[in-house]
Amino acid sequence: MTVNELIEELKQHSPGKKVVVRGYEGGYNDILRIVEMDVFPNPEQRRGYYGEYEYADEEKDKEVSTPAIELYGVNTKSED
């Protein structure tokens, strides 16, 4: 999804509605910030437990990467 697609999608909802991201094992968390990053296609994307993209943290990855944003959230009440 692109930023424009996200904006258009969000326009379909009440402005007071909460936006959340999935938790690690289950449940949902508040979005705490938007993180800008570069991602590239994950070679293991056919496995259900891997995401479709991987974070581009090495220079070789950045050659084939795409700019992206992550809606970041964690459980702020966790004792871990």
PDB file with SEQRES, HELIX, SHEET and CRYST1 records, atoms N, CA, C and O in Angstrom:
SEQRES   1 A   80  MET THR VAL ASN GLU LEU ILE GLU GLU LEU LYS GLN HIS          
SEQRES   2 A   80  SER PRO GLY LYS LYS VAL VAL VAL ARG GLY TYR GLU GLY          
SEQRES   3 A   80  GLY TYR ASN ASP ILE LEU ARG ILE VAL GLU MET ASP VAL          
SEQRES   4 A   80  PHE PRO ASN PRO GLU GLN ARG ARG GLY TYR TYR GLY GLU          
SEQRES   5 A   80  TYR GLU TYR ALA ASP GLU GLU LYS ASP LYS GLU VAL SER          
SEQRES   6 A   80  THR PRO ALA ILE GLU LEU TYR GLY VAL ASN THR LYS SER          
SEQRES   7 A   80  GLU ASP                                                      
HELIX    1 AA1 VAL A    3  LEU A   10  1                                   8    
HELIX    2 AA2 GLU A   59  LYS A   62  1                                   4    
SHEET    1 AA1 2 VAL A  20  ARG A  22  0                                        
SHEET    2 AA1 2 TYR A  28  ASP A  30 -1                                        
SHEET    1 AA2 3 TYR A  53  TYR A  55  0                                        
SHEET    2 AA2 3 ARG A  33  PRO A  41 -1                                        
SHEET    3 AA2 3 THR A  66  TYR A  72 -1                                        
CRYST1    1.000    1.000    1.000  90.00  90.00  90.00 P 1           1          
ATOM      1  N   MET A   1       0.844  -1.177   0.000  1.00  0.00           N  
ATOM      2  CA  MET A   1       0.000   0.000   0.000  1.00  0.00           C  
ATOM      3  C   MET A   1       0.891   1.242   0.000  1.00  0.00           C  
ATOM      4  O   MET A   1       1.891   1.297   0.716  1.00  0.00           O  
ATOM      5  N   THR A   2       0.527   2.219  -0.792  1.00  0.00           N  
ATOM      6  CA  THR A   2       1.257   3.483  -0.825  1.00  0.00           C  
ATOM      7  C   THR A   2       0.630   4.473   0.152  1.00  0.00           C  
ATOM      8  O   THR A   2      -0.453   4.227   0.684  1.00  0.00           O  
ATOM      9  N   VAL A   3       1.313   5.595   0.385  1.00  0.00           N  
ATOM     10  CA  VAL A   3       0.776   6.629   1.265  1.00  0.00           C  
ATOM     11  C   VAL A   3      -0.552   7.147   0.720  1.00  0.00           C  
ATOM     12  O   VAL A   3      -1.508   7.305   1.479  1.00  0.00           O  
ATOM     13  N   ASN A   4      -0.625   7.414  -0.584  1.00  0.00           N  
ATOM     14  CA  ASN A   4      -1.883   7.897  -1.169  1.00  0.00           C  
ATOM     15  C   ASN A   4      -3.008   6.886  -0.990  1.00  0.00           C  
ATOM     16  O   ASN A   4      -4.141   7.265  -0.693  1.00  0.00           O  
ATOM     17  N   GLU A   5      -2.702   5.594  -1.170  1.00  0.00           N  
ATOM     18  CA  GLU A   5      -3.722   4.568  -0.980  1.00  0.00           C  
ATOM     19  C   GLU A   5      -4.169   4.510   0.484  1.00  0.00           C  
ATOM     20  O   GLU A   5      -5.354   4.340   0.771  1.00  0.00           O  
ATOM     21  N   LEU A   6      -3.207   4.652   1.410  1.00  0.00           N  
ATOM     22  CA  LEU A   6      -3.543   4.656   2.832  1.00  0.00           C  
ATOM     23  C   LEU A   6      -4.425   5.848   3.177  1.00  0.00           C  
ATOM     24  O   LEU A   6      -5.409   5.698   3.901  1.00  0.00           O  
ATOM     25  N   ILE A   7      -4.086   7.023   2.672  1.00  0.00           N  
ATOM     26  CA  ILE A   7      -4.891   8.227   2.922  1.00  0.00           C  
ATOM     27  C   ILE A   7      -6.309   8.025   2.405  1.00  0.00           C  
ATOM     28  O   ILE A   7      -7.278   8.329   3.100  1.00  0.00           O  
ATOM     29  N   GLU A   8      -6.428   7.516   1.193  1.00  0.00           N  
ATOM     30  CA  GLU A   8      -7.758   7.289   0.624  1.00  0.00           C  
ATOM     31  C   GLU A   8      -8.538   6.274   1.449  1.00  0.00           C  
ATOM     32  O   GLU A   8      -9.740   6.429   1.663  1.00  0.00           O  
ATOM     33  N   GLU A   9      -7.851   5.242   1.906  1.00  0.00           N  
ATOM     34  CA  GLU A   9      -8.508   4.239   2.750  1.00  0.00           C  
ATOM     35  C   GLU A   9      -8.954   4.854   4.069  1.00  0.00           C  
ATOM     36  O   GLU A   9     -10.069   4.604   4.526  1.00  0.00           O  
ATOM     37  N   LEU A  10      -8.091   5.653   4.682  1.00  0.00           N  
ATOM     38  CA  LEU A  10      -8.418   6.271   5.967  1.00  0.00           C  
ATOM     39  C   LEU A  10      -9.572   7.266   5.857  1.00  0.00           C  
ATOM     40  O   LEU A  10     -10.309   7.470   6.821  1.00  0.00           O  
ATOM     41  N   LYS A  11      -9.730   7.881   4.691  1.00  0.00           N  
ATOM     42  CA  LYS A  11     -10.831   8.834   4.484  1.00  0.00           C  
ATOM     43  C   LYS A  11     -12.192   8.158   4.577  1.00  0.00           C  
ATOM     44  O   LYS A  11     -13.206   8.828   4.770  1.00  0.00           O  
ATOM     45  N   GLN A  12     -12.221   6.832   4.440  1.00  0.00           N  
ATOM     46  CA  GLN A  12     -13.476   6.088   4.492  1.00  0.00           C  
ATOM     47  C   GLN A  12     -13.935   5.833   5.918  1.00  0.00           C  
ATOM     48  O   GLN A  12     -15.009   5.273   6.135  1.00  0.00           O  
ATOM     49  N   HIS A  13     -13.122   6.243   6.898  1.00  0.00           N  
ATOM     50  CA  HIS A  13     -13.410   5.939   8.298  1.00  0.00           C  
ATOM     51  C   HIS A  13     -13.604   7.209   9.109  1.00  0.00           C  
ATOM     52  O   HIS A  13     -13.165   8.287   8.709  1.00  0.00           O  
ATOM     53  N   SER A  14     -14.252   7.073  10.227  1.00  0.00           N  
ATOM     54  CA  SER A  14     -14.447   8.185  11.145  1.00  0.00           C  
ATOM     55  C   SER A  14     -13.087   8.686  11.629  1.00  0.00           C  
ATOM     56  O   SER A  14     -12.228   7.878  11.983  1.00  0.00           O  
ATOM     57  N   PRO A  15     -12.875  10.020  11.652  1.00  0.00           N  
ATOM     58  CA  PRO A  15     -11.571  10.569  12.058  1.00  0.00           C  
ATOM     59  C   PRO A  15     -11.190  10.236  13.501  1.00  0.00           C  
ATOM     60  O   PRO A  15     -10.009  10.280  13.846  1.00  0.00           O  
ATOM     61  N   GLY A  16     -12.155   9.906  14.340  1.00  0.00           N  
ATOM     62  CA  GLY A  16     -11.851   9.571  15.727  1.00  0.00           C  
ATOM     63  C   GLY A  16     -11.528   8.102  15.954  1.00  0.00           C  
ATOM     64  O   GLY A  16     -11.232   7.694  17.077  1.00  0.00           O  
ATOM     65  N   LYS A  17     -11.585   7.301  14.881  1.00  0.00           N  
ATOM     66  CA  LYS A  17     -11.341   5.864  15.015  1.00  0.00           C  
ATOM     67  C   LYS A  17      -9.860   5.603  15.287  1.00  0.00           C  
ATOM     68  O   LYS A  17      -8.993   6.219  14.668  1.00  0.00           O  
ATOM     69  N   LYS A  18      -9.576   4.692  16.212  1.00  0.00           N  
ATOM     70  CA  LYS A  18      -8.203   4.333  16.572  1.00  0.00           C  
ATOM     71  C   LYS A  18      -7.536   3.555  15.442  1.00  0.00           C  
ATOM     72  O   LYS A  18      -8.193   2.776  14.752  1.00  0.00           O  
ATOM     73  N   VAL A  19      -6.248   3.761  15.252  1.00  0.00           N  
ATOM     74  CA  VAL A  19      -5.451   3.016  14.284  1.00  0.00           C  
ATOM     75  C   VAL A  19      -4.478   2.154  15.072  1.00  0.00           C  
ATOM     76  O   VAL A  19      -3.768   2.657  15.942  1.00  0.00           O  
ATOM     77  N   VAL A  20      -4.437   0.846  14.773  1.00  0.00           N  
ATOM     78  CA  VAL A  20      -3.584  -0.083  15.508  1.00  0.00           C  
ATOM     79  C   VAL A  20      -2.763  -0.934  14.543  1.00  0.00           C  
ATOM     80  O   VAL A  20      -3.047  -0.981  13.346  1.00  0.00           O  
ATOM     81  N   VAL A  21      -1.742  -1.607  15.076  1.00  0.00           N  
ATOM     82  CA  VAL A  21      -0.974  -2.602  14.325  1.00  0.00           C  
ATOM     83  C   VAL A  21      -1.023  -3.901  15.105  1.00  0.00           C  
ATOM     84  O   VAL A  21      -1.211  -3.888  16.321  1.00  0.00           O  
ATOM     85  N   ARG A  22      -0.857  -5.009  14.430  1.00  0.00           N  
ATOM     86  CA  ARG A  22      -0.908  -6.307  15.091  1.00  0.00           C  
ATOM     87  C   ARG A  22       0.227  -6.464  16.088  1.00  0.00           C  
ATOM     88  O   ARG A  22       1.331  -5.954  15.890  1.00  0.00           O  
ATOM     89  N   GLY A  23      -0.069  -7.176  17.158  1.00  0.00           N  
ATOM     90  CA  GLY A  23       0.951  -7.526  18.125  1.00  0.00           C  
ATOM     91  C   GLY A  23       1.823  -8.655  17.604  1.00  0.00           C  
ATOM     92  O   GLY A  23       1.542  -9.221  16.547  1.00  0.00           O  
ATOM     93  N   TYR A  24       2.866  -8.981  18.328  1.00  0.00           N  
ATOM     94  CA  TYR A  24       3.824 -10.002  17.894  1.00  0.00           C  
ATOM     95  C   TYR A  24       3.173 -11.377  17.758  1.00  0.00           C  
ATOM     96  O   TYR A  24       3.241 -11.982  16.688  1.00  0.00           O  
ATOM     97  N   GLU A  25       2.557 -11.872  18.795  1.00  0.00           N  
ATOM     98  CA  GLU A  25       1.939 -13.195  18.768  1.00  0.00           C  
ATOM     99  C   GLU A  25       0.427 -13.121  18.571  1.00  0.00           C  
ATOM    100  O   GLU A  25      -0.172 -14.052  18.033  1.00  0.00           O  
ATOM    101  N   GLY A  26      -0.185 -12.042  18.992  1.00  0.00           N  
ATOM    102  CA  GLY A  26      -1.625 -11.894  18.878  1.00  0.00           C  
ATOM    103  C   GLY A  26      -2.023 -10.557  19.468  1.00  0.00           C  
ATOM    104  O   GLY A  26      -1.194  -9.870  20.065  1.00  0.00           O  
ATOM    105  N   GLY A  27      -3.267 -10.185  19.310  1.00  0.00           N  
ATOM    106  CA  GLY A  27      -3.725  -8.902  19.815  1.00  0.00           C  
ATOM    107  C   GLY A  27      -3.285  -7.753  18.922  1.00  0.00           C  
ATOM    108  O   GLY A  27      -2.797  -7.963  17.812  1.00  0.00           O  
ATOM    109  N   TYR A  28      -3.465  -6.539  19.420  1.00  0.00           N  
ATOM    110  CA  TYR A  28      -3.172  -5.336  18.645  1.00  0.00           C  
ATOM    111  C   TYR A  28      -2.531  -4.295  19.544  1.00  0.00           C  
ATOM    112  O   TYR A  28      -2.712  -4.339  20.761  1.00  0.00           O  
ATOM    113  N   ASN A  29      -1.790  -3.365  18.975  1.00  0.00           N  
ATOM    114  CA  ASN A  29      -1.116  -2.285  19.708  1.00  0.00           C  
ATOM    115  C   ASN A  29      -1.430  -0.939  19.080  1.00  0.00           C  
ATOM    116  O   ASN A  29      -1.769  -0.857  17.899  1.00  0.00           O  
ATOM    117  N   ASP A  30      -1.313   0.128  19.886  1.00  0.00           N  
ATOM    118  CA  ASP A  30      -1.416   1.487  19.348  1.00  0.00           C  
ATOM    119  C   ASP A  30      -0.230   1.773  18.440  1.00  0.00           C  
ATOM    120  O   ASP A  30       0.859   1.234  18.640  1.00  0.00           O  
ATOM    121  N   ILE A  31      -0.443   2.615  17.451  1.00  0.00           N  
ATOM    122  CA  ILE A  31       0.662   3.096  16.627  1.00  0.00           C  
ATOM    123  C   ILE A  31       1.357   4.196  17.415  1.00  0.00           C  
ATOM    124  O   ILE A  31       0.721   5.159  17.842  1.00  0.00           O  
ATOM    125  N   LEU A  32       2.652   4.050  17.603  1.00  0.00           N  
ATOM    126  CA  LEU A  32       3.419   5.013  18.381  1.00  0.00           C  
ATOM    127  C   LEU A  32       4.158   6.005  17.498  1.00  0.00           C  
ATOM    128  O   LEU A  32       4.377   7.151  17.889  1.00  0.00           O  
ATOM    129  N   ARG A  33       4.538   5.564  16.315  1.00  0.00           N  
ATOM    130  CA  ARG A  33       5.218   6.462  15.388  1.00  0.00           C  
ATOM    131  C   ARG A  33       5.244   5.850  13.989  1.00  0.00           C  
ATOM    132  O   ARG A  33       5.004   4.655  13.816  1.00  0.00           O  
ATOM    133  N   ILE A  34       5.534   6.669  13.019  1.00  0.00           N  
ATOM    134  CA  ILE A  34       5.737   6.208  11.651  1.00  0.00           C  
ATOM    135  C   ILE A  34       7.232   6.201  11.404  1.00  0.00           C  
ATOM    136  O   ILE A  34       7.910   7.203  11.629  1.00  0.00           O  
ATOM    137  N   VAL A  35       7.746   5.072  10.942  1.00  0.00           N  
ATOM    138  CA  VAL A  35       9.183   4.904  10.723  1.00  0.00           C  
ATOM    139  C   VAL A  35       9.441   4.831   9.227  1.00  0.00           C  
ATOM    140  O   VAL A  35       8.868   3.989   8.535  1.00  0.00           O  
ATOM    141  N   GLU A  36      10.305   5.713   8.725  1.00  0.00           N  
ATOM    142  CA  GLU A  36      10.695   5.664   7.315  1.00  0.00           C  
ATOM    143  C   GLU A  36      11.846   4.681   7.165  1.00  0.00           C  
ATOM    144  O   GLU A  36      12.758   4.650   7.991  1.00  0.00           O  
ATOM    145  N   MET A  37      11.799   3.878   6.109  1.00  0.00           N  
ATOM    146  CA  MET A  37      12.831   2.872   5.885  1.00  0.00           C  
ATOM    147  C   MET A  37      12.853   2.467   4.430  1.00  0.00           C  
ATOM    148  O   MET A  37      11.995   2.876   3.647  1.00  0.00           O  
ATOM    149  N   ASP A  38      13.828   1.668   4.073  1.00  0.00           N  
ATOM    150  CA  ASP A  38      13.891   1.040   2.765  1.00  0.00           C  
ATOM    151  C   ASP A  38      13.663  -0.449   2.967  1.00  0.00           C  
ATOM    152  O   ASP A  38      14.170  -1.034   3.923  1.00  0.00           O  
ATOM    153  N   VAL A  39      12.897  -1.066   2.064  1.00  0.00           N  
ATOM    154  CA  VAL A  39      12.625  -2.495   2.129  1.00  0.00           C  
ATOM    155  C   VAL A  39      12.911  -3.126   0.770  1.00  0.00           C  
ATOM    156  O   VAL A  39      12.917  -2.448  -0.258  1.00  0.00           O  
ATOM    157  N   PHE A  40      13.147  -4.433   0.787  1.00  0.00           N  
ATOM    158  CA  PHE A  40      13.316  -5.172  -0.460  1.00  0.00           C  
ATOM    159  C   PHE A  40      12.558  -6.489  -0.337  1.00  0.00           C  
ATOM    160  O   PHE A  40      12.299  -6.943   0.777  1.00  0.00           O  
ATOM    161  N   PRO A  41      12.192  -7.119  -1.470  1.00  0.00           N  
ATOM    162  CA  PRO A  41      11.415  -8.356  -1.410  1.00  0.00           C  
ATOM    163  C   PRO A  41      12.148  -9.444  -0.621  1.00  0.00           C  
ATOM    164  O   PRO A  41      13.334  -9.691  -0.840  1.00  0.00           O  
ATOM    165  N   ASN A  42      11.437 -10.081   0.285  1.00  0.00           N  
ATOM    166  CA  ASN A  42      11.994 -11.145   1.103  1.00  0.00           C  
ATOM    167  C   ASN A  42      12.040 -12.427   0.280  1.00  0.00           C  
ATOM    168  O   ASN A  42      11.008 -12.861  -0.232  1.00  0.00           O  
ATOM    169  N   PRO A  43      13.224 -13.049   0.139  1.00  0.00           N  
ATOM    170  CA  PRO A  43      13.295 -14.279  -0.660  1.00  0.00           C  
ATOM    171  C   PRO A  43      12.498 -15.437  -0.048  1.00  0.00           C  
ATOM    172  O   PRO A  43      12.195 -16.405  -0.746  1.00  0.00           O  
ATOM    173  N   GLU A  44      12.157 -15.357   1.232  1.00  0.00           N  
ATOM    174  CA  GLU A  44      11.383 -16.397   1.918  1.00  0.00           C  
ATOM    175  C   GLU A  44       9.900 -16.031   2.000  1.00  0.00           C  
ATOM    176  O   GLU A  44       9.176 -16.596   2.820  1.00  0.00           O  
ATOM    177  N   GLN A  45       9.435 -15.095   1.164  1.00  0.00           N  
ATOM    178  CA  GLN A  45       8.087 -14.564   1.296  1.00  0.00           C  
ATOM    179  C   GLN A  45       6.989 -15.605   1.108  1.00  0.00           C  
ATOM    180  O   GLN A  45       5.840 -15.339   1.460  1.00  0.00           O  
ATOM    181  N   ARG A  46       7.291 -16.742   0.585  1.00  0.00           N  
ATOM    182  CA  ARG A  46       6.256 -17.763   0.389  1.00  0.00           C  
ATOM    183  C   ARG A  46       5.918 -18.485   1.684  1.00  0.00           C  
ATOM    184  O   ARG A  46       4.914 -19.195   1.752  1.00  0.00           O  
ATOM    185  N   ARG A  47       6.721 -18.318   2.687  1.00  0.00           N  
ATOM    186  CA  ARG A  47       6.437 -18.918   3.987  1.00  0.00           C  
ATOM    187  C   ARG A  47       5.506 -17.986   4.747  1.00  0.00           C  
ATOM    188  O   ARG A  47       5.764 -16.785   4.821  1.00  0.00           O  
ATOM    189  N   GLY A  48       4.437 -18.515   5.309  1.00  0.00           N  
ATOM    190  CA  GLY A  48       3.411 -17.703   5.952  1.00  0.00           C  
ATOM    191  C   GLY A  48       3.880 -16.905   7.148  1.00  0.00           C  
ATOM    192  O   GLY A  48       3.278 -15.882   7.475  1.00  0.00           O  
ATOM    193  N   TYR A  49       4.942 -17.343   7.812  1.00  0.00           N  
ATOM    194  CA  TYR A  49       5.388 -16.649   9.016  1.00  0.00           C  
ATOM    195  C   TYR A  49       6.430 -15.585   8.741  1.00  0.00           C  
ATOM    196  O   TYR A  49       6.876 -14.915   9.673  1.00  0.00           O  
ATOM    197  N   TYR A  50       6.835 -15.405   7.487  1.00  0.00           N  
ATOM    198  CA  TYR A  50       7.743 -14.325   7.123  1.00  0.00           C  
ATOM    199  C   TYR A  50       6.958 -13.215   6.429  1.00  0.00           C  
ATOM    200  O   TYR A  50       5.973 -13.478   5.739  1.00  0.00           O  
ATOM    201  N   GLY A  51       7.394 -11.993   6.614  1.00  0.00           N  
ATOM    202  CA  GLY A  51       6.770 -10.888   5.902  1.00  0.00           C  
ATOM    203  C   GLY A  51       7.174 -10.885   4.434  1.00  0.00           C  
ATOM    204  O   GLY A  51       8.147 -11.530   4.044  1.00  0.00           O  
ATOM    205  N   GLU A  52       6.430 -10.164   3.640  1.00  0.00           N  
ATOM    206  CA  GLU A  52       6.701 -10.095   2.206  1.00  0.00           C  
ATOM    207  C   GLU A  52       7.967  -9.293   1.904  1.00  0.00           C  
ATOM    208  O   GLU A  52       8.595  -9.481   0.862  1.00  0.00           O  
ATOM    209  N   TYR A  53       8.339  -8.391   2.830  1.00  0.00           N  
ATOM    210  CA  TYR A  53       9.516  -7.544   2.630  1.00  0.00           C  
ATOM    211  C   TYR A  53      10.476  -7.673   3.797  1.00  0.00           C  
ATOM    212  O   TYR A  53      10.100  -8.097   4.889  1.00  0.00           O  
ATOM    213  N   GLU A  54      11.717  -7.300   3.547  1.00  0.00           N  
ATOM    214  CA  GLU A  54      12.786  -7.312   4.538  1.00  0.00           C  
ATOM    215  C   GLU A  54      13.350  -5.901   4.637  1.00  0.00           C  
ATOM    216  O   GLU A  54      13.358  -5.165   3.650  1.00  0.00           O  
ATOM    217  N   TYR A  55      13.821  -5.518   5.820  1.00  0.00           N  
ATOM    218  CA  TYR A  55      14.450  -4.215   6.041  1.00  0.00           C  
ATOM    219  C   TYR A  55      15.791  -4.172   5.314  1.00  0.00           C  
ATOM    220  O   TYR A  55      16.603  -5.086   5.462  1.00  0.00           O  
ATOM    221  N   ALA A  56      16.030  -3.122   4.533  1.00  0.00           N  
ATOM    222  CA  ALA A  56      17.278  -2.970   3.779  1.00  0.00           C  
ATOM    223  C   ALA A  56      18.298  -2.250   4.644  1.00  0.00           C  
ATOM    224  O   ALA A  56      18.337  -1.020   4.678  1.00  0.00           O  
ATOM    225  N   ASP A  57      19.128  -3.026   5.349  1.00  0.00           N  
ATOM    226  CA  ASP A  57      20.095  -2.398   6.247  1.00  0.00           C  
ATOM    227  C   ASP A  57      21.519  -2.441   5.715  1.00  0.00           C  
ATOM    228  O   ASP A  57      22.406  -1.816   6.297  1.00  0.00           O  
ATOM    229  N   GLU A  58      21.757  -3.153   4.639  1.00  0.00           N  
ATOM    230  CA  GLU A  58      23.090  -3.210   4.048  1.00  0.00           C  
ATOM    231  C   GLU A  58      23.073  -2.513   2.695  1.00  0.00           C  
ATOM    232  O   GLU A  58      22.034  -2.443   2.039  1.00  0.00           O  
ATOM    233  N   GLU A  59      24.221  -2.000   2.281  1.00  0.00           N  
ATOM    234  CA  GLU A  59      24.302  -1.274   1.017  1.00  0.00           C  
ATOM    235  C   GLU A  59      23.844  -2.125  -0.161  1.00  0.00           C  
ATOM    236  O   GLU A  59      23.174  -1.619  -1.062  1.00  0.00           O  
ATOM    237  N   LYS A  60      24.195  -3.410  -0.167  1.00  0.00           N  
ATOM    238  CA  LYS A  60      23.784  -4.275  -1.282  1.00  0.00           C  
ATOM    239  C   LYS A  60      22.257  -4.401  -1.353  1.00  0.00           C  
ATOM    240  O   LYS A  60      21.697  -4.523  -2.442  1.00  0.00           O  
ATOM    241  N   ASP A  61      21.587  -4.373  -0.200  1.00  0.00           N  
ATOM    242  CA  ASP A  61      20.130  -4.433  -0.175  1.00  0.00           C  
ATOM    243  C   ASP A  61      19.522  -3.149  -0.711  1.00  0.00           C  
ATOM    244  O   ASP A  61      18.487  -3.179  -1.376  1.00  0.00           O  
ATOM    245  N   LYS A  62      20.160  -2.021  -0.423  1.00  0.00           N  
ATOM    246  CA  LYS A  62      19.609  -0.723  -0.826  1.00  0.00           C  
ATOM    247  C   LYS A  62      19.603  -0.541  -2.335  1.00  0.00           C  
ATOM    248  O   LYS A  62      18.868   0.297  -2.858  1.00  0.00           O  
ATOM    249  N   GLU A  63      20.423  -1.326  -3.044  1.00  0.00           N  
ATOM    250  CA  GLU A  63      20.440  -1.242  -4.507  1.00  0.00           C  
ATOM    251  C   GLU A  63      19.139  -1.757  -5.120  1.00  0.00           C  
ATOM    252  O   GLU A  63      18.781  -1.361  -6.229  1.00  0.00           O  
ATOM    253  N   VAL A  64      18.432  -2.634  -4.412  1.00  0.00           N  
ATOM    254  CA  VAL A  64      17.184  -3.213  -4.926  1.00  0.00           C  
ATOM    255  C   VAL A  64      15.996  -2.874  -4.031  1.00  0.00           C  
ATOM    256  O   VAL A  64      14.957  -3.532  -4.093  1.00  0.00           O  
ATOM    257  N   SER A  65      16.151  -1.854  -3.205  1.00  0.00           N  
ATOM    258  CA  SER A  65      15.120  -1.545  -2.216  1.00  0.00           C  
ATOM    259  C   SER A  65      14.111  -0.522  -2.716  1.00  0.00           C  
ATOM    260  O   SER A  65      14.295   0.118  -3.751  1.00  0.00           O  
ATOM    261  N   THR A  66      13.040  -0.395  -1.944  1.00  0.00           N  
ATOM    262  CA  THR A  66      11.960   0.545  -2.193  1.00  0.00           C  
ATOM    263  C   THR A  66      11.726   1.356  -0.922  1.00  0.00           C  
ATOM    264  O   THR A  66      11.704   0.776   0.163  1.00  0.00           O  
ATOM    265  N   PRO A  67      11.549   2.676  -1.014  1.00  0.00           N  
ATOM    266  CA  PRO A  67      11.220   3.459   0.179  1.00  0.00           C  
ATOM    267  C   PRO A  67       9.859   3.029   0.729  1.00  0.00           C  
ATOM    268  O   PRO A  67       8.940   2.724  -0.032  1.00  0.00           O  
ATOM    269  N   ALA A  68       9.742   3.010   2.052  1.00  0.00           N  
ATOM    270  CA  ALA A  68       8.496   2.583   2.694  1.00  0.00           C  
ATOM    271  C   ALA A  68       8.327   3.294   4.035  1.00  0.00           C  
ATOM    272  O   ALA A  68       9.257   3.929   4.533  1.00  0.00           O  
ATOM    273  N   ILE A  69       7.138   3.183   4.608  1.00  0.00           N  
ATOM    274  CA  ILE A  69       6.908   3.625   5.979  1.00  0.00           C  
ATOM    275  C   ILE A  69       6.333   2.448   6.757  1.00  0.00           C  
ATOM    276  O   ILE A  69       5.597   1.626   6.211  1.00  0.00           O  
ATOM    277  N   GLU A  70       6.673   2.380   8.018  1.00  0.00           N  
ATOM    278  CA  GLU A  70       6.127   1.359   8.901  1.00  0.00           C  
ATOM    279  C   GLU A  70       5.261   2.049   9.945  1.00  0.00           C  
ATOM    280  O   GLU A  70       5.690   3.023  10.564  1.00  0.00           O  
ATOM    281  N   LEU A  71       4.064   1.559  10.140  1.00  0.00           N  
ATOM    282  CA  LEU A  71       3.227   2.024  11.234  1.00  0.00           C  
ATOM    283  C   LEU A  71       3.673   1.209  12.439  1.00  0.00           C  
ATOM    284  O   LEU A  71       3.275   0.055  12.595  1.00  0.00           O  
ATOM    285  N   TYR A  72       4.496   1.807  13.289  1.00  0.00           N  
ATOM    286  CA  TYR A  72       5.165   1.100  14.378  1.00  0.00           C  
ATOM    287  C   TYR A  72       4.364   1.163  15.667  1.00  0.00           C  
ATOM    288  O   TYR A  72       3.862   2.220  16.049  1.00  0.00           O  
ATOM    289  N   GLY A  73       4.251   0.039  16.325  1.00  0.00           N  
ATOM    290  CA  GLY A  73       3.584  -0.022  17.606  1.00  0.00           C  
ATOM    291  C   GLY A  73       4.083  -1.202  18.407  1.00  0.00           C  
ATOM    292  O   GLY A  73       4.436  -2.238  17.845  1.00  0.00           O  
ATOM    293  N   VAL A  74       4.114  -1.050  19.712  1.00  0.00           N  
ATOM    294  CA  VAL A  74       4.471  -2.130  20.631  1.00  0.00           C  
ATOM    295  C   VAL A  74       3.525  -2.080  21.818  1.00  0.00           C  
ATOM    296  O   VAL A  74       2.801  -1.104  22.011  1.00  0.00           O  
ATOM    297  N   ASN A  75       3.538  -3.131  22.603  1.00  0.00           N  
ATOM    298  CA  ASN A  75       2.748  -3.191  23.824  1.00  0.00           C  
ATOM    299  C   ASN A  75       3.480  -2.395  24.902  1.00  0.00           C  
ATOM    300  O   ASN A  75       4.473  -2.869  25.455  1.00  0.00           O  
ATOM    301  N   THR A  76       3.006  -1.217  25.199  1.00  0.00           N  
ATOM    302  CA  THR A  76       3.679  -0.348  26.187  1.00  0.00           C  
ATOM    303  C   THR A  76       3.411  -0.805  27.613  1.00  0.00           C  
ATOM    304  O   THR A  76       4.030  -0.298  28.548  1.00  0.00           O  
ATOM    305  N   LYS A  77       2.508  -1.744  27.792  1.00  0.00           N  
ATOM    306  CA  LYS A  77       2.198  -2.250  29.130  1.00  0.00           C  
ATOM    307  C   LYS A  77       2.918  -3.571  29.436  1.00  0.00           C  
ATOM    308  O   LYS A  77       2.739  -4.153  30.506  1.00  0.00           O  
ATOM    309  N   SER A  78       3.733  -4.033  28.479  1.00  0.00           N  
ATOM    310  CA  SER A  78       4.446  -5.287  28.651  1.00  0.00           C  
ATOM    311  C   SER A  78       5.499  -5.188  29.728  1.00  0.00           C  
ATOM    312  O   SER A  78       6.164  -4.161  29.856  1.00  0.00           O  
ATOM    313  N   GLU A  79       5.657  -6.240  30.502  1.00  0.00           N  
ATOM    314  CA  GLU A  79       6.682  -6.284  31.540  1.00  0.00           C  
ATOM    315  C   GLU A  79       7.956  -6.945  31.046  1.00  0.00           C  
ATOM    316  O   GLU A  79       8.910  -7.079  31.813  1.00  0.00           O  
ATOM    317  N   ASP A  80       8.001  -7.364  29.785  1.00  0.00           N  
ATOM    318  CA  ASP A  80       9.188  -8.013  29.201  1.00  0.00           C  
ATOM    319  C   ASP A  80      10.270  -7.004  28.909  1.00  0.00           C  
ATOM    320  O   ASP A  80      11.337  -7.369  28.416  1.00  0.00           O  
TER     321      ASP A  80                                                      
END                                                                             
